[in-house]
Protein backbone atom coordinates (compact mmCIF):
# COMPACT_ATOMS: atom_id res chain seq x y z
CA UNK A 1 0.00 0.00 0.00
CA UNK A 2 1.14 3.56 -0.74
CA UNK A 3 0.32 7.04 0.55
CA UNK A 4 0.71 10.23 -1.51
CA UNK A 5 2.70 13.04 0.12
CA UNK A 6 3.77 16.52 -0.98
CA UNK A 7 6.37 18.80 0.61
CA UNK A 8 6.13 22.53 -0.12
CA UNK A 9 7.80 25.69 1.13
CA UNK A 10 6.76 29.32 1.01
CA UNK A 11 8.53 31.01 -1.90
CA UNK A 12 9.52 34.03 0.18
CA UNK A 13 10.66 31.92 3.16
CA UNK A 14 12.06 28.55 2.03
CA UNK A 15 12.72 27.58 5.65
CA UNK A 16 8.96 27.52 6.33
CA UNK A 17 7.59 24.31 4.84
CA UNK A 18 4.51 22.12 5.03
CA UNK A 19 3.89 18.42 4.57
CA UNK A 20 0.64 17.69 2.73
CA UNK A 21 -0.84 14.24 3.29
CA UNK A 22 -3.46 12.62 1.12
CA UNK A 23 -6.77 11.93 2.83
CA UNK A 24 -8.01 9.39 0.28
CA UNK A 25 -5.30 6.72 0.38
CA UNK A 26 -3.76 4.33 0.77
CA UNK A 27 -3.46 3.00 -2.77
CA UNK A 28 -2.79 -0.60 -3.71
CA UNK A 29 -0.06 0.15 -6.23
CA UNK A 30 2.42 2.91 -6.93
CA UNK A 31 0.77 3.87 -10.26
CA UNK A 32 -2.47 4.78 -8.46
CA UNK A 33 -0.49 6.73 -5.90
CA UNK A 34 1.47 8.61 -8.56
CA UNK A 35 -1.79 9.58 -10.28
CA UNK A 36 -3.04 10.93 -6.94
CA UNK A 37 0.18 12.93 -6.47
CA UNK A 38 -0.41 14.62 -9.84
CA UNK A 39 -3.99 15.41 -8.81
CA UNK A 40 -2.85 16.82 -5.47
CA UNK A 41 -0.19 19.03 -7.10
CA UNK A 42 -2.81 20.41 -9.48
CA UNK A 43 -5.32 21.04 -6.70
CA UNK A 44 -2.97 22.74 -4.24
CA UNK A 45 -1.38 24.85 -6.99
CA UNK A 46 -4.84 26.08 -8.00
CA UNK A 47 -5.83 26.72 -4.38
CA UNK A 48 -2.65 28.64 -3.59
CA UNK A 49 -2.93 30.72 -6.77
CA UNK A 50 -6.47 31.75 -5.79
CA UNK A 51 -5.33 32.87 -2.35
CA UNK A 52 -2.19 34.62 -3.58
CA UNK A 53 0.09 32.38 -1.53
CA UNK A 54 3.34 31.56 -3.27
CA UNK A 55 4.56 28.04 -2.53
CA UNK A 56 7.14 25.86 -4.19
CA UNK A 57 6.48 22.13 -4.20
CA UNK A 58 9.94 20.77 -3.65
CA UNK A 59 9.23 17.07 -3.22
CA UNK A 60 6.52 14.52 -3.93
CA UNK A 61 6.45 10.97 -2.71
CA UNK A 62 4.51 7.74 -2.70
CA UNK A 63 5.43 6.31 0.66
CA UNK A 64 5.17 2.56 1.04
CA UNK A 65 3.14 1.49 4.06
CA UNK A 66 3.61 -2.04 5.37
CA UNK A 67 1.09 -3.91 7.47
CA UNK A 68 -1.82 -1.58 6.69
CA UNK A 69 -5.05 -2.70 8.34
CA UNK A 70 -8.26 -1.49 6.74
CA UNK A 71 -10.97 -0.54 9.20
C-alpha positions in Angstrom: 0.0 0.0 0.0 1.1 3.6 -0.7 0.3 7.0 0.5 0.7 10.2 -1.5 2.7 13.0 0.1 3.8 16.5 -1.0 6.4 18.8 0.6 6.1 22.5 -0.1 7.8 25.7 1.1 6.8 29.3 1.0 8.5 31.0 -1.9 9.5 34.0 0.2 10.7 31.9 3.2 12.1 28.6 2.0 12.7 27.6 5.7 9.0 27.5 6.3 7.6 24.3 4.8 4.5 22.1 5.0 3.9 18.4 4.6 0.6 17.7 2.7 -0.8 14.2 3.3 -3.5 12.6 1.1 -6.8 11.9 2.8 -8.0 9.4 0.3 -5.3 6.7 0.4 -3.8 4.3 0.8 -3.5 3.0 -2.8 -2.8 -0.6 -3.7 -0.1 0.1 -6.2 2.4 2.9 -6.9 0.8 3.9 -10.3 -2.5 4.8 -8.5 -0.5 6.7 -5.9 1.5 8.6 -8.6 -1.8 9.6 -10.3 -3.0 10.9 -6.9 0.2 12.9 -6.5 -0.4 14.6 -9.8 -4.0 15.4 -8.8 -2.9 16.8 -5.5 -0.2 19.0 -7.1 -2.8 20.4 -9.5 -5.3 21.0 -6.7 -3.0 22.7 -4.2 -1.4 24.9 -7.0 -4.8 26.1 -8.0 -5.8 26.7 -4.4 -2.6 28.6 -3.6 -2.9 30.7 -6.8 -6.5 31.8 -5.8 -5.3 32.9 -2.3 -2.2 34.6 -3.6 0.1 32.4 -1.5 3.3 31.6 -3.3 4.6 28.0 -2.5 7.1 25.9 -4.2 6.5 22.1 -4.2 9.9 20.8 -3.7 9.2 17.1 -3.2 6.5 14.5 -3.9 6.4 11.0 -2.7 4.5 7.7 -2.7 5.4 6.3 0.7 5.2 2.6 1.0 3.1 1.5 4.1 3.6 -2.0 5.4 1.1 -3.9 7.5 -1.8 -1.6 6.7 -5.0 -2.7 8.3 -8.3 -1.5 6.7 -11.0 -0.5 9.2 
